[in-house]
Amino acid sequence: MLNVHNLKVSFMGTDLFSGITFKLNKGDRIGLIGKNGAGKSTLLKVLSKDIESSGGTMAFDKDIRMGFLRQDIDFVQGRTILEEAYQAFEEIKQIEVELEDINRQLTTRTDYESDSYTELIQNLTDKQERYELLGGYNYQGDTEKILQGLGFQREDFDKLTDTFSGGWRMRIELAKLLLQNNDILLLDEPTNHLDIESIIWLENFLKNYAGAIVLVSHDKMFLDNVTNRTIEISLGQIYDYKKPYSQFLELREEIKEKQIQTQKNQQKEIEQTEKLIEKFRAKASKASMAQSLIKKLEKVERIEVDQDDNAVMNVRFAISKEPGKIIVEAENLAKSYGDKKVLENVDLLIERNSKIAFVGQNGQGKSTLAKMMVGEIPFKGHLKLGHNVEVGYFAQNQSEYLPPEKTVLEIMEDAATDTNRMRVRDMLGSFLFGGDAVDKKAKVLSGGERNRLALCKLLLQPFNVLIMDEPTNHLDIASKNVLKEALKNFNGTLILVSHDREFLQGLCTTVYGFKDREIKEYLGDIDYFLEQHKMESLREAEKRTVVKEEKSSTKKEEYQRSKEEEKELKKLNNKLSKIETEIADLETEIEKLDLELAQNYDEVSARPNFFEKYKAKKAKVDVLMEEWEKVEEQVSQFG
């Protein structure tokens, strides 16, 4: 499929890597690994022809189709999720336009005996055959199946992509790639924005993928479950192993030991040669021999061994004081964003020293409940923290709150108290911010560095309950392991929101599964949850099959629906989506104002025209709700 020979990439005269040679065959699922800055993403960009190499060759088999999941994507505004996903089928969509034009001509023309009419009929037959060959009669069903596999609900399909976050847009881009039947897939951190269910679905999809895959990932379990080959970029060279990640680690240790021994033997030979040179230099009669040995020594290719990066964080979460037995007690909790209900009738009791994982699809309320516990957002129902409870909270986007123009040191000193201000530099050092690194501004830090700084800042405040929302985002495998070990040794109560199965293993003894506005408790670890969940999913799949069979009879009716009706329905759904977004935005603004009033009534209420603006927002919500009901009723008529 692809032959890479002597590939080289240089920046500013320095080689990032050189002499890269490997062959990519059908069925290869390669995990591309290496230290940060080794050139993994760069190699993917070279293979995809996004950037040019500095030397070497790439030879592709004829008509090879290649898809690349980029981290920076741009969407055309105004498209629904389905419309964007259908962009994967350019030729199919083009043929649909052409078939529509031919059918329109056939209904209006009457020159049945003419050559051009016969030609038109032949063209219709050719187009229909090509359409069928490309999977034109199946692509809509395939699209829906893959979108649902990646976490989208059927009711999301007609919503505009503009209303979704960057993470969800990345899922749409991934769906398009999976639908294109590419021969080669290049994936850069494909699990970054996926929940556990979607990751498992993607694993199963990729395991059965007919083509070749090259992927970069920091998810060890994902690498083990998907890949059958590992390529490591190290010291500008590559090491190719026909093994998945964990087996590669064992092999690499053996190879490294041999490399170290060979290096030692070579060093002995060099030292002996150098002694001879010094000895011969002292004698005029041996000067030519000394020169000969020097030349020989210069030609020796020194054996390099890639040393493990031993620079790791030193994280220790100390408990502040002993809290009461009950940590969190909640009754009848509910939370909505606009018309969308996220949580409903939730009862909760968390006891001291619990180790809990919040898991489930994105948008099911995991982060929302975490924010409710720390008082970040308003909600309905009752929630009470126990006696002496002190909460440490690490938000999913914690690093985004760092002031961009301030240095690492300034950020820490601003957050420090009188008791720990003297320890700030030591703390930063333990989080790998030593020397000049403390003078870096937050805006120039990498994602991993920002997360490390946010973690370090968290330790400035005392706590006995730790709530962490996706703490492993942007952390490399070594940093993840350090953080996991620190959390294992934490003697307080731990609540983790995470999609990283390997990270959760051995950390949590209870799992709360979030689905359809409800929370279900699983009294076991993440492996127990996945086992149980798989069984539940199977039962649900069986139910869905029956539904699908019932619906299949209506497909012809749906297909018969006029284009005008379809356009009208699409227009109404877009209008509905816009109204929902507007309501959600207004309700968020009102909630913020409510919170401000609760915290500082006198100051807030004294603002010019405050209550007039407040009432206007509430009135606007009422108007929009009425409009929403009317449009929803119009939409239901199409059902």
N, C-alpha and C positions, 0 to 999 in steps of 0.2 A: 504493500500500500504506500509506504513512504520510506525512502532511504535518506538518512542524514549523514553527511560525510564532512569531517573537519570543520564543523561550524564554529564561527568565532564572532563574538560581540565585544566591541571596545567602546569605552566612554572616556573622552578627554585623554586619549593615548594610553589608557590603562585597560588591560583585558579583564572583562567580567568573567568570561570563560572562553576557552579555545580548544580545538581538537575534539569537539563533541561529535561522536559518531555512534549511531545506533539505527536499528531497523524497526519499523512499526508494522506489525502484521495484523491481519483480521483476527479479532477475538482477544487481542492484547488489551488489558485494562491496567494502565501504568499509573502508579502513585509517584508523582514527582516531588521529591523532598530535598531538604537542605536548610542551612541556617538562614536567618533573615538577611537579605542582601546578597544571597548566593546567586540569584538570577533565575529563580523558578518562573515567576510571572513574565520576565523578559523572554525566556525561552518559548513560552506559550505564544507570546506576541510575534516572535520570529516565525514560529511554525504556522501561525494563522496569516502571516504576511502583513500584519499590522505595522511592523517595523522591519527594516532591512538589516541583514546580518553584515558584519564587517569582513566576512570571508567564509569560504566553504560552499557546499552545494546541498540542495534539497531536491530529490527526485520523487515526484508523485506518480502513481499509476494513472492511466488515462481516465478522465471523467470522474475523478475523486471529488466527492462533496464533503466540505468540512464546515463544522459549526463551532463557534467560539463564544463561551459565556464571559462577556466582559463585565468588569465591575462598574464602569461608567456607561450608563445607557440613557438614551434620549427617546422619549415617546412623542408621537404626534398627538397634540391635544384634541379632545373632542371625540375620540374613539372609545367604544365600550370595550370591556375585557374580551368578549367574544370576537369583536372586530379586530382587535390587536392580535389575538391568538391566530386568527385566520390569515394574518400576514405571512404565516409559515407556508401557505399554499399559493404562492404567486401565480404559478401556471394554471392551477385549478381555477382560481378566481378569474383569471384572464379568459379561460375557455368558457366559464359561465356567462361572462359578458358577451362573448362571440355567439354562444348558443342562443342566448336571449335575442340577439340581433337577427340571427337566421330564422328563429321561430316567428319573430315579428314580421319578417319579409314573407314567410310562407303563408301567413294569415291574410296578407294584403294582396299578394300577387295572383294573377289568374292565367299567366302564360305557361300553362302546364306542359305544353309540347316543346317549348324552346330549349335550346342547348344550355342557356344560362340557368334555367330552372333545374335541369338535370344535374348541372354542376353544383348548384346550391344543395340539392338533396345528397349528393356524394360528399360534399363538404360537411354536412350535418352528420352523416354516418362516421366520417373520419374523426370529427371532433368528439362525438359520443364515445367512440372506441378509446380514444386517447384519454378522455375524461374518466372512463371506467378503469383504464390501466393505471392511472395516477391515484386511484382511490377516491374519486370524486363523490361516490355515493356513500362513503364511510367516514369522510374527514370530519364531518360535524360531530358524529358520535365519538370518534377518537379524541377530538379536541375537548369535549365535555369530560370524558373519562380522565384525561391527563390533568386538566384543570382541577377536578375534584380530588385527584390523587395528591396534588400539591397544596390542598387545603382550602380551595375556593368552594363556596356554596353555590347551588344552582341559582339562587336569587341574586347572587353577585354578578352574574354573567352580563347583564344589560346595564350595569353601572359603569360610569366613565372611569377610565384609568386615572384621570386627574385627581379623583377623590381618594386614591389609595397611596399609602406610604411607599418610600423607596424600596423597602424590603419586599412588599407585595408586588411591586412592579418587576423586581428581579425574578420573582416566581413566574410571572407572565413570560418574561424573556426566556427563562429556562423551559417553560412549556413549549414555546415556539421551536426551540432547538430540538427537543425530544420528538416533536411532531414532524420534523423535516426529513427524517430517515437519512441523516448524514452518515457517510462512511467513517468519518473521524470526528470525535467529539473532544473539544478542549475545554476543560472546566476549571475555573479559578475560584476556589473556595465556594462550591455550590451549596453547602449546608449552612452558610452564614446566617441566612434569614429564614431557615426552616424549623418547624417544631418537630418533636420526636416522631409523630405519626408520619409526617411528610418525608422525613429523612429515611424511615424504614421503607416507605413506598418507593422512594427514589433508589434506594439500595437494590430492591427487588427488580426494579425496571432496568437498572444498569447491569445487573448480573446476567440478565437475559438479552442484553444489547448485542446485535449481530456484528456491528462494526468494531472499530478500535477506539479506546478512550485514553486520554492523558489528563490527569487531574492533580491539582494542588489542593491539599487540605491539611488542617491541624487536628482533625478529628480522627484519633487513632482507630476507634471502632469502625468508623465509616471506611477508612483505608483497608482495614483487615477484611471487612465484609464484601467490599467491591473489587479490590485490585487482585491481580494474579502476578504482578511484576512491579518491582520498585527500582526507580532510577534516582540516585542521589547525586546532586551537584555539590562537589567539595573541592576547594582550592582550585577552582577554574576548570576542573575535570569532572567526568561522570563515572559512576560505578553502577553497573547494571546487574541486577539480581532477579532471577526468575522466581521470586517469592513475594508474598504480601508483606506488609509493614513489620509485624511482630517477628516473623521468621527472618526477615531481613536484618533486624537488630541483632539477633543471635549470630547470624553469619558475619555481620560487620565486625563484631567483637573478635571473632576468630581471625578474620583477615587483618584487623588492626594489630593484633598481637604478632602476627607474622611480619607485618610491615615494620613494627617497632624493632623486632629482632634483626631483620635485614638492615634497618637503619643503623643499629648498633654495630653490626659487623662491618658495614661500610665505613662508619666513623673510625673504627679501629684501624682499618686499612689506610684511611686518610692520615690519621695521626702517625702511623709508621712511616708513610711516605714523607710527611713533613719533617720528621726526625732525620731521615736520610738526606733530605735537601739541606737542612741546617749543617749536617755533618760534612757533606760534599762541598758546601760553599766555602768552608774554611780552608780547603786544599785547592790550590790553583789547578793541579792536574785533574781534579774531579769536577771542575766548574761546568764543563759541557754536559756532564752527566746530571748535574744539579738542574741545569736549564731544561734538559729533556724531561726530568721528573716533574718540573713545574708545569710544563706544557701538558703533560699527561694528566696532572691534577686538575688543570683548568677545564679539560674536556670531560671530566667525571660529572655525570648527571646526579646531583644530590637527591637522595630519597627523602620525600616529605611525607609526614604523617599528619593527617588532619586531627588536631587536638580538640577534644570536647570542650565546649564553652562552659567552663565551671563557674562563670559569673551568674549566680542565681539570687533571686530575692530572699530576704530573710524575714519571713512574716510570722508574727505571733499575736494572736488575738487573746488578750487578757480579759477576764471577767471583772466587772467593776464591783458589784456587791451582790449578795444573794437575794433574789426576788422571792415573792410569795409563790405558792404552789400553782396558782392559776395565772397564766401569762396573758392570754387573750380570751375574752368571752364575748360572743356575738350572737344576736338573735334577730331573725327576720330581716337580714340585710338585703338591700336591693340597690341597683345602680343602672341608670340608663344614660346613653348619650343620644340626645334627640329622641327619635322614635325607636332606636335600637336598644333593646333591653340586654344588658350584659350579664347581670347577676339578679337572681330573684329568690326570695324566701330562703336565704342561706343562714343556717345555724352552725356555730363553730365554738369549740372549746379546745384550747391549746394549753397543755400543762408544761411546767418547768422541765428544762433539759430535753424537750422533744427535738427530734431531728427530722424535719419535714421537707418534702419536695413538692412544689406546685408544677404540674405538667398538664399538657393539653394543647390543642391547636391555638395558633395566634388569634387574638380577638375574642377569646373565651372568658377573659376576666382575671387572669393570673396576676398581671402587673397592676390591674385596677384594685384588686383586693390588697395587695402589698401597699399601695398608696393610701388606701382607706385606713389600714392599720397604723400608718405613721402620720395620719391627719393631713395628707397632702390634698385630698379632694373631698368634697361633700358627698353624702350618700343618705339613703333612707334606712331606717332600722336602728338597732342599738348595738354599739360596740364599746367595750370597756377593757382597758389595760389593767393588769393586776398590780398588787402592792410592790413598790420599789422597782418596777420595770423601767429599764433604760434601754431605748432602742437605737442600735446602729443601723443605718439604712444606706445601701448601695444601689442607686437607681440604674436602670438599663442604659440610660444616656448620661450617666453621672459625669463622664469626661467632658460632655458638651457644656456643662455648667462652669468649667474652668475659664476664668477671664483671659482672653487670647493675648492681650498686651502685657500681662504680668509674667514675671519669671517664675520658675519652679520654686525658688526660695521664697519669693514674695507671697506666693499663694499659700505656702505652708505657714509662714510667719503670721499672715493675716488670720488664719484659722486656729493658730496655737493659743493656749492659755498661759497664764503666768507660770504655772507649775511645769509645763512641758516645752516652753519656748527654747530653753537651753539645749534640748535634745533634738531639735528639728534637723540639724545637719547630719547627726548620727542616723536618724530615722531615714532620711533621704538616701544616705549611703547604703543602708540595708535594702533599699528598693532600687539599687543600681543607678542612683543619681549622685555620682561622685565628681569631684573636681569641678571643671567648667560646666558640667551638665546642669548644675543648679542655676546657672545664669541664662539658660535657654528660655525663650518665651514660649508660653503654652501653645501658641498658634503654629509653631514649627515642629512640635512633637508628633511622633508617629502615633497610630491608634493604640499600639501596645504600651508605649510610654505614657500616654494620657491615662490609660486604665491603671497603670502602676501608680501614677501620681494620685489618682482618685482614691485608690486603696490606701495609700500612705496617709492621705488627708483624713480618711475615715478613722484611723487609729488615734487621732488627736483628741477624740471625745470618748468618755467612758461609756460602756454599754454592757448589758448582760443578755440581751436578745439581739441577734444579728439577722437582718432581712436583706438578702442579696438577689437582685434581678439581673440575670444573664451576666454574671461576673467574669466569665471566661472569654467574652467577645474580644477579639484582637490579641488575645494572649497566645504566645507560642506554647508548644507542648511542654517545654521545661518549666515555664512560669506557671502553667496550669497545675503541674505536679506539685510545685511548691505550695501554691494556694490550697490545693486539696489536702495536703499534709497538715497545714496550719488549721484548717477547718476541722479536721479529724481530732486535733488536740484542743479545740475550743470547748470549754466546759459549760457554756451557756446554752440557750435555746437557739436553734438554727432553722431558718426558713429560706429555702433556695428556690428561685424560679430559674429553670434551666432546660435546655433541649439537648444538653451534652450527656448522653447515657453513661459513657465511661467515667466522666467527672462525678456523676451522681452515685455510681457504684461504691458501696462501702461508706458513704457519707450519711445517707438518710435511712431511717427505719420505718417511716410512714410516708405514703404518697397520696396527695390529693389530686384526683383527676377532674379537670374542668371541662364540662361539655353541656351545651344547650342550657346555659344560665344556671346550671346546678353544679354542686361539688360532691364528688363521691370519695369516701375514705377507703384506702387500701392499706391494711395493717401488714405491711411487708416492704421490702426494698424495691428499687426500680426494676430489677429483673422479675420479681413477683408481679408487679404492676403490668409489665409488658406481656407476660405470660397470660394473665387474666384478661388483659385488654384484647389480645389476639383472639381469644375465645369469643369475647363479646362482639368484636368486629366481624367475626365469621357469621355469628347469628344475625347481625344487622345486614350483612351482605346477602344472606339467604332471603331476608325480608325484602330487600331492595330488588332482588331478582324477580320476585312475584310482581312487584310494582312495575318493573320494566316491561314484563310480559303484557300487563294490562294496558300500559301506555303505547305499546308497539302498534296496536290496531289504529291508533289515532295519528300515526306518523303521516299516513297518506293524506289525511284530512288537513294536517298542518302544512303539508307540502302544497296542497291545492289552494291554500289561502293566497289571496291576491297580493301582488307586490305592494299595492297601495296600502293594504291593511298592515302588512309587515312594517312599512315605513312609518305609518301612524303609531303603531305599537312601540316602535323604537324611539320615536319622538317623545311619547308619553313617559316611557321608562327613563329617558334622559332627564326629562323635566322633573320626574319623581326623585331621581338621584340628586339633582341640584337643590331641590327643596329640602331634602333630608340633610344635606351638607350644611345648608344655611341655618336650619333649625339647630343642628348640633353645635355650630359655631356660636349662635346666639345664647344657647343654654350654657355653654362653657363660660361665656362672658358674664352671664347672670350669676352663675355659681361663684365666679371669682369675686364679683361685687358682694354677694352674700357673705363670703368668707371675710372680705375686708371690713364689712359692717360689723360682723361678729367680733373681730379682733380690735377694731378701733372706730366705734360708732360715731363719736363726736367729730373727729377729724374728717372722716369720709362724708358724713351727712352735711358738713359745712361747705363742701365743694359747690361752686355755682351750678344751678340747675341739675343737681345730682339726681333727685328723685324723679324729675320730669324725664330725664334720659333713661333712668331705670325702668319707669313705667312704660316708656315708648318701646323699649326692648321686649318687655313682657307682652305688650299688645301686638308687636310684630310677630312673636312666636304664635300667638293665638290665630292671627290672620293666616300665617303660613300653614298651621295645622289644619285649618278649614280648607285651604287650597289643596293640601296634601290628600285629604279625604276625598275631595272631588276627583282629583287625578287618579287616585287609587281605585275609585269606583269605575272610572272610564277604562282603566287597565283590566279590571276584573271581568268586564264585558267581553274581552277578547278570549278569555279562558273558555 
